[in-house]
Amino acid sequence: MNAQRFPKRPERGRISRREFFRLAAAAAVTACTARPDRVRAADDGMVYRPIPSSGQVIPIVGLGSARTFNVDPSDGDAMKPLLGVMHAFHAGGGRVVDSSPMYGHAEAVVGTLARRLGITHELFMATKVWTNGRDAGAAQMERSARRMGVRRLDLIQVHNLVDLHTQLDTLKRWRDEGRVRYIGVTHSSVRAHDDLVRIVESEPIDFVQLNYNIAVRDAEQRLLPAAADRGVATLINEPFEKGSLFRRTRGRPLPDWAAALGCKSWAQYFLKFILGHPAVTCAIPATSDPAHAADNVRAGRGTLPDASERERMVRYFASLQV
């Protein structure tokens, strides 16, 4: 997949659900047998999936910045490992970077790192609006773009549904005016899933960001199916359940059969479980460790588990808890 800037968002309509799943299937199938006339993986095997509202494809492993990127951008010692994270992420085929004004310095750190590496315009820059009031929301979004070093953000999401309708009204207008490419909503708690389902089913959004992982599978019941039905892309936060999945598997071996799925670490096991769901567009693990960033992004390459393999992954994980 060409590493240059992503193609312009089409001006008209959403692709159909049938076309969405055709593109998603093609992206997975052609990970190792790319053809120029079809959606395909990158040369290094990274799988891409389509954004249903446009058909644009993005890599299925992104980079979150909550907690990990909240450092002073002028602090060289603090920035050094994060520069390694961004380099490893980009070199491994990652492009989607997600941030928020809620994350302290994270937006400015993302922008600074991308500029230093010369990759600003190769990244899919996503952030959020997290405030009350129309004018405050517009000012915050403009500030976010400056901090992240772009004239136009790829995606702005209403963070935790704060002042939802006011901010969505602005975002819909900005999208129409070409001031933002895609719009969406986010939450990181199961308690908000019902609200997210209602928004997905009633609002013309492009993305919904939600929590989902091998231990917290509530999104499978209604939210992921609703996103697939309505043609809404999904970003997955909390893929490691704030690190608790690693605490539960510490010292435990991967099953032998995980090698057939390309899993070489527990991080890849957990991410491939998520990415195997056909309604998942991109998972966004966060890290401050360059080696972990490289490991995470490799989960988006090659084979993804099908439904029966994903259930096997769940059973094995559950067996470790007894």
KEVOGU-129338 format. One record per residue (C-alpha): residue number from 1; residue in one letter; x, y, z. Coordinates in nm, 3 decimals, padded with zeros to 5 digits. Layout:
N
     k   r         u         v         w
   NUM   a         X         Y         Z
...
This chain:
322
     k   r         u         v         w
     1   m    00.000    00.000    00.000
     2   n    00.136    00.339   -00.096
     3   a    00.271    00.513    00.212
     4   q    00.183    00.860    00.082
     5   r   -00.112    01.069    00.201
     6   f   -00.444    00.885    00.202
     7   p   -00.683    00.948   -00.091
     8   k   -00.935    01.229   -00.076
     9   r   -01.268    01.145    00.080
    10   p   -01.536    01.105   -00.187
    11   e   -01.803    01.372   -00.188
    12   r   -02.098    01.140   -00.224
    13   g   -02.267    00.877   -00.009
    14   r   -02.161    00.573    00.185
    15   i   -02.065    00.246    00.032
    16   s   -02.319   -00.028    00.087
    17   r   -02.287   -00.287    00.363
    18   r   -02.229   -00.553    00.095
    19   e   -01.952   -00.347   -00.061
    20   f   -01.799   -00.280    00.283
    21   f   -01.772   -00.651    00.361
    22   r   -01.644   -00.722    00.009
    23   l   -01.365   -00.467    00.059
    24   a   -01.290   -00.594    00.409
    25   a   -01.269   -00.952    00.287
    26   a   -01.049   -00.850   -00.004
    27   a   -00.814   -00.664    00.229
    28   a   -00.770   -00.973    00.444
    29   v   -00.748   -01.225    00.161
    30   t   -00.495   -01.024   -00.036
    31   a   -00.257   -00.968    00.256
    32   c   -00.023   -01.215    00.091
    33   t   -00.150   -01.207   -00.270
    34   a   -00.196   -00.838   -00.348
    35   r   -00.337   -00.732   -00.684
    36   p   -00.334   -00.369   -00.800
    37   d   -00.704   -00.371   -00.894
    38   r   -00.822   -00.475   -00.547
    39   v   -00.798   -00.351   -00.192
    40   r   -00.468   -00.491   -00.075
    41   a   -00.222   -00.504    00.211
    42   a    00.098   -00.307    00.228
    43   d    00.414   -00.455    00.085
    44   d    00.516   -00.566    00.435
    45   g    00.189   -00.758    00.482
    46   m   -00.004   -00.503    00.689
    47   v   -00.377   -00.557    00.639
    48   y   -00.592   -00.257    00.549
    49   r   -00.967   -00.222    00.598
    50   p   -01.213    00.024    00.443
    51   i   -01.385    00.318    00.609
    52   p   -01.744    00.239    00.508
    53   s   -01.850    00.601    00.446
    54   s   -01.587    00.649    00.176
    55   g   -01.414    00.323    00.087
    56   q   -01.075    00.470    00.184
    57   v   -00.859    00.200    00.343
    58   i   -00.647    00.233    00.657
    59   p   -00.409   -00.006    00.838
    60   i   -00.581   -00.216    01.103
    61   v   -00.332   -00.136    01.382
    62   g   -00.304    00.223    01.497
    63   l   -00.144    00.405    01.790
    64   g   -00.319    00.549    02.094
    65   s   -00.166    00.826    02.307
    66   a   -00.365    00.828    02.633
    67   r   -00.133    00.847    02.936
    68   t    00.176    00.738    02.740
    69   f    00.227    01.060    02.540
    70   n    00.150    01.310    02.816
    71   v    00.503    01.447    02.856
    72   d    00.654    01.793    02.809
    73   p    00.747    01.819    02.438
    74   s    01.054    02.023    02.536
    75   d    01.185    01.746    02.766
    76   g    01.439    01.563    02.553
    77   d    01.479    01.271    02.791
    78   a    01.103    01.211    02.807
    79   m    01.061    01.248    02.431
    80   k    01.341    01.013    02.328
    81   p    01.157    00.682    02.386
    82   l    00.840    00.826    02.232
    83   l    01.033    00.918    01.919
    84   g    01.132    00.552    01.909
    85   v    00.768    00.451    01.950
    86   m    00.655    00.669    01.659
    87   h    00.942    00.551    01.439
    88   a    00.875    00.183    01.512
    89   f    00.502    00.230    01.457
    90   h    00.547    00.405    01.124
    91   a    00.823    00.174    01.004
    92   g    00.600   -00.124    01.078
    93   g    00.321    00.011    00.858
    94   g    00.108    00.192    01.116
    95   r   -00.058    00.518    01.014
    96   v   -00.362    00.595    01.235
    97   v   -00.266    00.800    01.543
    98   d   -00.538    00.887    01.796
    99   s   -00.516    01.162    02.058
   100   s   -00.730    01.406    02.259
   101   p   -00.710    01.739    02.444
   102   m   -00.797    01.527    02.750
   103   y   -00.452    01.365    02.729
   104   g   -00.253    01.668    02.841
   105   h    00.046    01.727    02.612
   106   a   -00.027    01.426    02.390
   107   e   -00.149    01.616    02.082
   108   a    00.158    01.840    02.085
   109   v    00.384    01.539    02.137
   110   v    00.227    01.359    01.838
   111   g    00.275    01.667    01.622
   112   t    00.634    01.721    01.736
   113   l    00.736    01.359    01.683
   114   a    00.575    01.340    01.341
   115   r    00.750    01.659    01.233
   116   r    01.089    01.538    01.356
   117   l    01.049    01.214    01.162
   118   g    00.916    01.392    00.854
   119   i    00.601    01.177    00.843
   120   t    00.326    01.426    00.935
   121   h    00.148    01.397    00.603
   122   e    00.174    01.019    00.594
   123   l   -00.028    00.980    00.912
   124   f   -00.404    00.958    00.960
   125   m   -00.440    01.217    01.239
   126   a   -00.735    01.156    01.472
   127   t   -00.827    01.351    01.783
   128   k   -01.131    01.455    01.984
   129   v   -01.332    01.751    02.107
   130   w   -01.377    01.748    02.484
   131   t   -01.550    02.062    02.606
   132   n   -01.887    02.238    02.637
   133   g   -02.021    02.503    02.405
   134   r   -02.006    02.569    02.032
   135   d   -01.737    02.838    02.037
   136   a   -01.523    02.654    02.291
   137   g   -01.550    02.336    02.083
   138   a   -01.450    02.509    01.760
   139   a   -01.155    02.681    01.929
   140   q   -01.039    02.354    02.082
   141   m   -01.052    02.171    01.749
   142   e   -00.856    02.446    01.575
   143   r   -00.596    02.430    01.853
   144   s   -00.575    02.051    01.817
   145   a   -00.495    02.080    01.447
   146   r   -00.216    02.328    01.520
   147   r   -00.074    02.104    01.792
   148   m   -00.077    01.801    01.567
   149   g    00.082    01.998    01.285
   150   v   -00.186    01.972    01.017
   151   r   -00.418    02.216    00.844
   152   r   -00.702    01.964    00.843
   153   l   -00.751    01.672    01.078
   154   d   -00.854    01.337    00.933
   155   l   -01.092    01.254    01.216
   156   i   -01.246    01.447    01.507
   157   q   -01.458    01.259    01.761
   158   v   -01.680    01.380    02.043
   159   h   -01.487    01.253    02.344
   160   n   -01.697    01.061    02.599
   161   l   -02.008    01.218    02.440
   162   v   -01.943    01.551    02.617
   163   d   -02.195    01.814    02.491
   164   l   -02.273    01.565    02.217
   165   h   -02.530    01.742    02.002
   166   t   -02.361    02.082    02.011
   167   q   -02.026    01.938    01.905
   168   l   -02.177    01.702    01.648
   169   d   -02.360    01.992    01.485
   170   t   -02.030    02.173    01.444
   171   l   -01.856    01.861    01.319
   172   k   -02.122    01.788    01.058
   173   r   -02.090    02.144    00.929
   174   w   -01.710    02.124    00.927
   175   r   -01.723    01.798    00.734
   176   d   -01.954    01.954    00.475
   177   e   -01.716    02.248    00.447
   178   g   -01.411    02.024    00.413
   179   r   -01.256    02.140    00.741
   180   v   -01.240    01.780    00.870
   181   r   -01.248    01.458    00.672
   182   y   -01.438    01.228    00.910
   183   i   -01.639    01.268    01.231
   184   g   -01.732    01.034    01.513
   185   v   -01.797    00.970    01.881
   186   t   -01.602    00.789    02.152
   187   h   -01.629    00.624    02.490
   188   s   -01.415    00.373    02.678
   189   s   -01.674    00.218    02.909
   190   v   -01.932   -00.057    02.862
   191   r   -02.188    00.158    03.042
   192   a   -02.196    00.390    02.739
   193   h   -02.256    00.119    02.478
   194   d   -02.632    00.171    02.468
   195   d   -02.578    00.542    02.402
   196   l   -02.323    00.465    02.133
   197   v   -02.563    00.225    01.964
   198   r   -02.834    00.495    01.956
   199   i   -02.591    00.744    01.803
   200   v   -02.464    00.496    01.545
   201   e   -02.822    00.421    01.443
   202   s   -02.941    00.783    01.431
   203   e   -02.650    01.011    01.337
   204   p   -02.453    01.034    01.009
   205   i   -02.114    00.966    01.169
   206   d   -01.815    00.800    01.007
   207   f   -01.650    00.645    01.315
   208   v   -01.736    00.513    01.658
   209   q   -01.457    00.448    01.908
   210   l   -01.526    00.188    02.178
   211   n   -01.367   -00.045    02.429
   212   y   -01.337   -00.410    02.330
   213   n   -01.093   -00.691    02.408
   214   i   -01.077   -01.065    02.475
   215   a   -01.188   -01.018    02.837
   216   v   -01.456   -00.750    02.778
   217   r   -01.668   -00.863    02.485
   218   d   -01.991   -00.669    02.547
   219   a   -01.951   -00.480    02.217
   220   e   -02.017   -00.803    02.027
   221   q   -02.380   -00.803    02.140
   222   r   -02.513   -00.482    01.983
   223   l   -02.251   -00.216    01.919
   224   l   -02.026   -00.386    01.666
   225   p   -02.324   -00.530    01.473
   226   a   -02.488   -00.184    01.469
   227   a   -02.170   -00.027    01.331
   228   a   -02.153   -00.290    01.056
   229   d   -02.523   -00.249    00.973
   230   r   -02.499    00.132    00.953
   231   g   -02.165    00.150    00.773
   232   v   -01.970    00.309    01.057
   233   a   -01.598    00.245    01.102
   234   t   -01.474    00.134    01.445
   235   l   -01.165    00.229    01.645
   236   i   -01.097   -00.003    01.938
   237   n   -00.957    00.138    02.262
   238   e   -00.851   -00.053    02.575
   239   p   -00.733   -00.355    02.371
   240   f   -00.526   -00.474    02.667
   241   e   -00.778   -00.368    02.936
   242   k   -00.535   -00.116    03.089
   243   g   -00.264   -00.383    03.095
   244   s   -00.460   -00.630    03.308
   245   l   -00.454   -00.892    03.031
   246   f   -00.076   -00.914    03.061
   247   r   -00.093   -00.948    03.437
   248   r   -00.329   -01.241    03.393
   249   t   -00.100   -01.416    03.144
   250   r    00.238   -01.340    03.301
   251   g    00.457   -01.650    03.291
   252   r    00.203   -01.842    03.081
   253   p    00.301   -01.976    02.739
   254   l    00.119   -01.905    02.417
   255   p   -00.055   -02.217    02.284
   256   d    00.135   -02.397    02.012
   257   w   -00.145   -02.340    01.762
   258   a   -00.113   -01.959    01.798
   259   a    00.193   -01.974    01.571
   260   a   -00.034   -02.061    01.277
   261   l   -00.206   -01.725    01.333
   262   g    00.125   -01.544    01.333
   263   c    00.118   -01.474    01.707
   264   k    00.463   -01.437    01.859
   265   s    00.360   -01.255    02.177
   266   w    00.060   -01.212    02.403
   267   a    00.013   -00.861    02.268
   268   q   -00.024   -01.001    01.916
   269   y   -00.260   -01.271    02.046
   270   f   -00.487   -01.011    02.208
   271   l   -00.477   -00.776    01.910
   272   k   -00.538   -01.047    01.650
   273   f   -00.841   -01.160    01.848
   274   i   -00.984   -00.808    01.814
   275   l   -00.879   -00.761    01.452
   276   g   -01.037   -01.091    01.351
   277   h   -01.382   -00.942    01.409
   278   p   -01.506   -00.823    01.068
   279   a   -01.667   -00.507    01.211
   280   v   -01.338   -00.385    01.357
   281   t   -01.163   -00.127    01.141
   282   c   -00.859   -00.044    01.354
   283   a   -00.729   -00.111    01.707
   284   i   -00.529    00.165    01.879
   285   p   -00.300    00.026    02.152
   286   a   -00.091    00.283    02.341
   287   t    00.266    00.234    02.460
   288   s    00.575    00.429    02.561
   289   d    00.811    00.142    02.469
   290   p    00.949    00.128    02.112
   291   a    00.984   -00.252    02.126
   292   h    00.620   -00.284    02.228
   293   a    00.516   -00.050    01.946
   294   a    00.698   -00.268    01.692
   295   d    00.544   -00.581    01.842
   296   n    00.192   -00.434    01.840
   297   v    00.200   -00.324    01.478
   298   r    00.313   -00.669    01.364
   299   a   -00.026   -00.802    01.482
   300   g   -00.178   -00.635    01.175
   301   r    00.020   -00.844    00.931
   302   g   -00.069   -01.171    00.767
   303   t   -00.328   -01.415    00.900
   304   l   -00.626   -01.303    01.108
   305   p   -00.836   -01.554    01.303
   306   d   -01.181   -01.652    01.180
   307   a   -01.483   -01.693    01.410
   308   s   -01.399   -02.047    01.523
   309   e   -01.034   -01.958    01.585
   310   r   -01.137   -01.653    01.786
   311   e   -01.357   -01.871    02.007
   312   r   -01.063   -02.105    02.056
   313   m   -00.853   -01.805    02.162
   314   v   -01.119   -01.710    02.417
   315   r   -01.134   -02.062    02.559
   316   y   -00.759   -02.082    02.601
   317   f   -00.741   -01.742    02.767
   318   a   -01.023   -01.839    03.004
   319   s   -00.847   -02.165    03.092
   320   l   -00.552   -01.967    03.227
   321   q   -00.771   -01.812    03.494
   322   v   -00.859   -02.134    03.674
